[in-house]
Amino acid sequence: MPSGLKSKLELLDKVGRVAENVALVVLFSSMMLLAVGQIVLREVFDTGIIWIEELIKLIVLWLAMVGSIAATRDDRHIRIDALAHLLSDRAKSVVRIIVDLFAAGVCGVLAWHTYNYLKLEIEWGMSVLIDTPAWIAHIIVPIAFVLVCYRFLVLVLFRLFEMVRGEPLLEKPE
């Protein structure tokens, strides 16, 4: 592979990795601050902010979706590999390619259907957090499924490259 393309792929991977990690830290920190703040308001001042619980639920949704992107990026998603120890390395690679292609297909279908649901939310004028359009809060779902689908396809390409060339396409960061 040309070194220019390889360096661009490495830069793209690094930018995506940093963006995902920053999003996870910001989302988790804000969720914790809001939850603790709401507890303090209720227990100490006998009051609270009415929409905080709903906002925390939406942050959990965003955390789950961004976390799934990051898990797929690092090839650490949930996998059932009860028979993997019985297969040769090459057979494991072939099975993982097939499974990753299937997972990419499922994520693509889910992205399409969640996009259609988002269009319905826009059409019906649904709202969250008192008066925020629901599609703004839920837009992460189709975006995350598209990105997870993309990550699975990248994993397939990396595995194919490694099977053909016998060497990894990119070095995995620690």
Secondary structure, DSSP 8 states (H G I E B T S, - for coil): --HHHHHHHHHHHHHHHHHHHHHHHHHHHHHHHHHHHHHHHHHHHS---TTHHHHHHHHHHHHHHHHHHHHHHTT-S----TTGGGS-HHHHHHHHHHHHHHHHHHHHHHHHHHHHHHHHHHHHT-EETTTEEHHHHHTHHHHHHHHHHHHHHHHHHHHHHHHHHSS-SS----
